[in-house]
Amino acid sequence: MLSKKEKDLCNYLKKISDWVTSAELAVFCSCTTRTIRNRVAKLNQSHPSLILSSRLGYRFNENKKYQNNGEVDRVSRIFLALLKQPKKGVDFYDLADSLFISESTLKQDIQRLKSNLLNDPIQIVFEGNYVKLTGTERAKRGYLISLLYDESDLQEKLKQTIQDMIGYLSLYKLNGLVQEVLSAHHIQLNQYVLDNISLHLAISMERIKQGHTLMSCPKPEILKRKSTFKIAEEIADRLTQEYEIYFSEIELVQLSLLFIGMANETQTPITNESFTCFVDPEIIQALEKVLAEVERTYLVDLHDTAFFNQLAIHLQSLYHRSRYDTFTRNNSLMDLKSAYPLTYDLAVYIASLIQEQLSIKINDDEIAFIALHIGAYLENERYDKNRMSLYLFVNDYHDIGKKMREKLMSYFGKRVTVDVIEKSDLAPLSSELLITTDQAIASAYEHVVKVQPFLRAKDLKKIAQAIDTLSMTRKNSHICHLIDTLIPADLYFGQVASKDLTPVMIRKRLYQRMQQADYVDQMFLCEVEKREKMSPTSFPSGIAVPHAVARVAFKSGVSIMTLRHAIIWENYPVKLVACIAINQADARVFNRFFEQFIMLVSDDMNAKKLSSCSSHADFISTLKAMVMAGD
C-alpha cells in the first residue's frame, strides 16, 4: 500500500499528465530533489515502471495501475452489506459468493473487521449461517464516517459504493437539499459536516426503504421540543416529496441528533452585544481563562476576536453534544497528530483545561476538531509572521520596478514582502533573496533569481522554487543545531532489553535519568502521566513521545530510548521512545523542533532506522541526515 507522500506524488503527476521536473516536484512535495529521486525509485521498485523518467523529468505511466489494499476495501464492503440488513443479517455463504472470495478468506476479513471495531460499541455476531451487526444506530453510522474520512484512496471508493447502493438518489443532490434547508435557518456548514449528514441520511433512507425502521430513541420527548427537530422535519418532508420515503417520529428524533449544537455554529458576524445569545457566559469565561493559560504555557498568543468567537461557538456546540452524548466523529485524528503535532498538543492542553472548567468529557475526536480550529488560525498567522523578504533590483525604465513589485505581491500574497532597492543597497544582502533583471548582478550573489523585465510564468515559478529552497535550507540548519543542543549523550539509552518493560516503567526510567541530570523534578512525571491519560503519545510508526502537559522542566532536553524488541504502548508496537522536557523560557524555540521531530518520526521508515541505531552518535547523525534530506 502506498504511503500518503507516495500517493500525493502519483496523484500530482496524473493530474499534470505531462513531464514534470524533479525541481517542480520538490516544490510541490516540500522536500529536496534528492528525496524525489529516492521516492520515485522506491515507487518503481514496488510498482515497476509506474513512474517514467527522461531528461525532461518524470511522468506517470498511464498504462500502469497501482493497487491499494484490496483487503481494506473488501472489509468496508462487508461492513456496508451488514449495515443494510440490521435485523436478519446476511447469509455467510451468499456474502462470500457476492465478494468472489472463499469462505476461509471471508472469515479472515470478518476477523479484521472485528479488530477494527474494538474501540466502538458495535459487535459482529453469528446466528446460524447469518452474520449481523449489533450496536446503536449512531455507532454504526459513526464507524461508516470514520471509514469515509480515513486518509486513503478508500474515501472515494466508499463514496462510490454508497452511491451504487442508493442508485436512485444522488449524494450531490442530497447535499444541496440539506444545504438549502440549513441555509433557511441561517446555518452554514463546512464540507466535512455536510457530507457527514448526507451520508447518515442516505444510509437511513436505504434502511427505511427495506422496511428496517427504528423502534426507539433516547430522550425523544426532550428532543422533539428542540429547534433541531424542526430542521429534521423539514428535511424529511422534502425527501418524502422527492422519493416517497416516510420517516417515523422516532426516525425524525434520531435525525435531529445530527444537528444538536449545530444551530449555534453560524458564521454570521457576531457583535459583542449579541455574542452571549449564542454562547453561555460560563463558556466565555472558561475560554478566556484557558487561552490565558495557553499563552503562559506555550507562549502562543491566541487572543484574536474572530478566533475566540469561532472557538467559543464550537465549544458551546460541544457542550450540547456532551450533554446528549452525541460527539462528532473525526477519524482524521491520527493524521492531525502526525502532521500537526504542536497544534494537536495545543488542542489536548486546551481540552484538558476546558474539561476542568466546565466539568464535561472531551474525547479524542472532539480534541481533533479543536485542533482544526487552532490550525486554521495558526496557518494564517504563520504567513503573517514568517514572510520571506524579497529584494528587487532592476535597471528601471518606465516604472518597471514598481510594476514588477505589484505583480510579485499579487502572485505570492502573504508569503513575501517585496522592496525595490538601489545599487547602493546591494552589499549587505548576501543572505537574502534577490530578484534582478541584471545578469552581472545575478552572477555576484549567492541567493539570487535572474528574471525578465516583464515577469513571465516561468520567472514566477523560478522565484517560488528559490523561496522554498532558501526557506527549507534555513529551517533545516536551525533544526540540526537544535538536535545537537537538545539530545545530549547522557540522556540516551541504546538498544535496551525490553522483554519485561511496560510503558509506565519506561516513562519512569527516562524521568529518573532526566531528574539525575537536573532537567526535571517529580512534578514533571506527574504532568507526563496526566498528558498520557488525555491522549496516548504513541504513533503507528513505532514511536512514543511522552511529554508533560505543562512546561515545568528546569531545562529543555530529549531523553531517547531504543528497544531491542517492540512493546505494546496502548494500541501500537513501539521500539523508540523520546521523552521530551520543555522549559518555559525555551517554548518558542522548542515548538519548532517538536513539530519537525514528530513529522520525521511518524514516518514508518524513519522510525525504523532510528530505532535500529547502535549509539548516540549514530542516532544524531541519522536524524540530522533525515532533516537535510527533507523526509
Secondary structure, DSSP 8 states (H G I E B T S, - for coil): ---HHHHHHHHHHHHH-S-B-HHHHHHHHTS-HHHHHHHHHHHHHHSTTSEEEETTEEEE-TT------HHHHHHHHHHHHHHH-TTT-EEHHHHHHHHT--HHHHHHHHHHHHHHTTTTTEEEEEETTEEEEEE-HHHHHHHHHHHHTSSSTHHHHHHHHHHHHTTTS-HHHHHHHHHHHHHHTT----HHHHHHHHHHHHHHHHHHHTT------SSHHHHHTSHHHHHHHHHHHHHHHHH-----HHHHHHHHGGGTTGGG---S---HHHHHHHS-HHHHHHHHHHHHHHHHHH------HHHHHHHHHHHHHHHHHHHHT-----TTHHHHHHH-HHHHHHHHHHHHHHHHHHT----HHHHHHHHHHHHHHHHHHHHHHS-EEEEEE---STTHHHHHHHHHHHHHGGGEEEEE--GGG-TT-TTSEEEES-HHHHHH-SSEEE--SS--HHHHHHHHHHHHHHHHHHHHHHHHHHHHHHS-GGGEEEEE--TT--HHHHHHHHHHHHHHTTS--HHHHHHHHHHHHHS--B-TTSEE--B-SS---SS-EEEEEEEEEEEEETTEEEEEEEEEE--GGGHHHHHHHHHHHHHHHTSHHHHHHHHT--SHHHHHHHHHHHHHHT-
